[in-house]
């Protein structure tokens, strides 16, 4: 199966999960998983949230920022992958002057 993000409409989600500014996303979902191509402009964030019943992975494509996971900050940049296991809490923050572009997968765990 091919998921072609180039031909998907970007959705703008203001204050996603309580975050700052807007989260721009192109996403594919089925009954168990969500696959996303996301973008956070300078100063934007995905709010702090806990993964209950699923996990999430971010692969940073472009830019820099930071992740707040379980109370600790970690720097991220292009080429890095962040993993948030089931039951953990995280947030993604663009504290740079340019866009933070990433690929994310939220996988339900049974």
C-alpha positions as a Markdown table, in Angstrom:
| # | Residue | x | y | z |
|---|---|---|---|---|
| 1 | Unk | 0.0 | 0.0 | 0.0 |
| 2 | Unk | 1.3 | 3.5 | -0.9 |
| 3 | Unk | 0.4 | 6.5 | 1.1 |
| 4 | Unk | 1.1 | 9.6 | -1.1 |
| 5 | Unk | 1.3 | 12.6 | 1.2 |
| 6 | Unk | 2.1 | 14.9 | -1.8 |
| 7 | Unk | -1.5 | 14.7 | -2.9 |
| 8 | Unk | -3.2 | 15.0 | 0.5 |
| 9 | Unk | -4.7 | 18.2 | 1.8 |
| 10 | Unk | -2.9 | 19.7 | 4.8 |
| 11 | Unk | -5.2 | 20.2 | 7.8 |
| 12 | Unk | -4.5 | 23.0 | 10.2 |
| 13 | Unk | -5.2 | 22.0 | 13.8 |
| 14 | Unk | -5.1 | 25.0 | 16.2 |
| 15 | Unk | -3.7 | 24.4 | 19.7 |
| 16 | Unk | -3.5 | 20.7 | 19.1 |
| 17 | Unk | -3.7 | 18.8 | 22.5 |
| 18 | Unk | -3.3 | 22.2 | 24.2 |
| 19 | Unk | -0.2 | 23.2 | 22.3 |
| 20 | Unk | 0.8 | 26.6 | 21.0 |
| 21 | Unk | -0.1 | 27.9 | 17.6 |
| 22 | Unk | -1.1 | 25.3 | 15.0 |
| 23 | Unk | -0.2 | 21.8 | 13.9 |
| 24 | Unk | -0.2 | 21.4 | 10.1 |
| 25 | Unk | -0.8 | 17.7 | 9.2 |
| 26 | Unk | -1.5 | 15.3 | 6.4 |
| 27 | Unk | -2.7 | 12.0 | 7.8 |
| 28 | Unk | -3.8 | 8.5 | 6.9 |
| 29 | Unk | -5.8 | 6.5 | 9.5 |
| 30 | Unk | -7.3 | 3.1 | 9.6 |
| 31 | Unk | -9.0 | 1.3 | 12.4 |
| 32 | Unk | -5.8 | 0.8 | 14.4 |
| 33 | Unk | -3.1 | 3.2 | 13.3 |
| 34 | Unk | -2.4 | 6.8 | 12.3 |
| 35 | Unk | 0.4 | 7.8 | 9.9 |
| 36 | Unk | 1.2 | 11.5 | 9.6 |
| 37 | Unk | 3.4 | 14.0 | 7.8 |
| 38 | Unk | 3.4 | 17.0 | 10.2 |
| 39 | Unk | 4.8 | 20.5 | 10.4 |
| 40 | Unk | 5.1 | 22.9 | 13.3 |
| 41 | Unk | 5.9 | 26.5 | 12.5 |
| 42 | Unk | 8.3 | 28.5 | 14.7 |
| 43 | Unk | 6.9 | 28.7 | 18.2 |
| 44 | Unk | 4.3 | 26.0 | 17.6 |
| 45 | Unk | 3.9 | 22.8 | 19.7 |
| 46 | Unk | 1.9 | 19.7 | 20.2 |
| 47 | Unk | 0.6 | 19.8 | 23.7 |
| 48 | Unk | 1.6 | 17.4 | 26.5 |
| 49 | Unk | -0.4 | 14.2 | 26.3 |
| 50 | Unk | -0.2 | 10.6 | 27.5 |
| 51 | Unk | -0.3 | 7.6 | 25.2 |
| 52 | Unk | -2.9 | 5.2 | 26.6 |
| 53 | Unk | -3.3 | 2.0 | 24.5 |
| 54 | Unk | -0.9 | 3.2 | 21.8 |
| 55 | Unk | 2.7 | 4.4 | 21.2 |
| 56 | Unk | 4.1 | 7.1 | 18.9 |
| 57 | Unk | 7.2 | 7.6 | 16.9 |
| 58 | Unk | 8.4 | 10.9 | 15.4 |
| 59 | Unk | 11.1 | 10.9 | 12.7 |
| 60 | Unk | 12.4 | 14.4 | 12.2 |
| 61 | Unk | 12.8 | 15.3 | 8.5 |
| 62 | Unk | 13.7 | 18.9 | 8.7 |
| 63 | Unk | 14.5 | 21.5 | 11.4 |
| 64 | Unk | 15.2 | 21.4 | 15.1 |
| 65 | Unk | 13.2 | 21.4 | 18.3 |
| 66 | Unk | 12.7 | 19.6 | 21.6 |
| 67 | Unk | 10.6 | 16.9 | 23.1 |
| 68 | Unk | 9.3 | 17.0 | 26.6 |
| 69 | Unk | 9.0 | 13.3 | 27.7 |
| 70 | Unk | 8.1 | 12.3 | 31.2 |
| 71 | Unk | 9.2 | 15.6 | 32.6 |
| 72 | Unk | 12.6 | 15.8 | 30.8 |
| 73 | Unk | 13.6 | 17.8 | 27.7 |
| 74 | Unk | 15.5 | 16.2 | 24.8 |
| 75 | Unk | 16.8 | 18.0 | 21.7 |
| 76 | Unk | 15.7 | 16.7 | 18.3 |
| 77 | Unk | 17.0 | 17.5 | 14.8 |
| 78 | Unk | 16.7 | 16.1 | 11.3 |
| 79 | Unk | 17.6 | 12.5 | 11.2 |
| 80 | Unk | 16.6 | 11.7 | 14.7 |
| 81 | Unk | 13.7 | 9.5 | 15.9 |
| 82 | Unk | 11.7 | 10.0 | 19.1 |
| 83 | Unk | 9.8 | 7.1 | 20.6 |
| 84 | Unk | 7.0 | 7.5 | 23.2 |
| 85 | Unk | 6.0 | 4.0 | 24.5 |
| 86 | Unk | 2.5 | 3.2 | 25.8 |
| 87 | Unk | 1.8 | 4.8 | 29.1 |
| 88 | Unk | 4.3 | 7.7 | 28.7 |
| 89 | Unk | 3.7 | 11.4 | 28.3 |
| 90 | Unk | 5.3 | 13.7 | 25.7 |
| 91 | Unk | 5.1 | 17.0 | 23.8 |
| 92 | Unk | 6.9 | 18.2 | 20.6 |
| 93 | Unk | 8.0 | 21.8 | 20.6 |
| 94 | Unk | 9.5 | 23.9 | 17.8 |
| 95 | Unk | 11.7 | 26.4 | 19.5 |
| 96 | Unk | 13.6 | 27.3 | 16.4 |
| 97 | Unk | 13.2 | 30.0 | 13.8 |
| 98 | Unk | 12.2 | 27.7 | 10.9 |
| 99 | Unk | 9.6 | 24.9 | 10.4 |
| 100 | Unk | 10.0 | 21.5 | 12.2 |
| 101 | Unk | 8.9 | 18.8 | 9.7 |
| 102 | Unk | 8.4 | 15.2 | 10.8 |
| 103 | Unk | 6.9 | 11.9 | 10.0 |
| 104 | Unk | 4.8 | 10.3 | 12.8 |
| 105 | Unk | 3.2 | 6.9 | 13.5 |
| 106 | Unk | 0.7 | 6.3 | 16.3 |
| 107 | Unk | 0.4 | 2.5 | 16.5 |
| 108 | Unk | -2.3 | 0.9 | 18.6 |
| 109 | Unk | -1.1 | -1.9 | 20.8 |
| 110 | Unk | -3.3 | -4.8 | 21.8 |
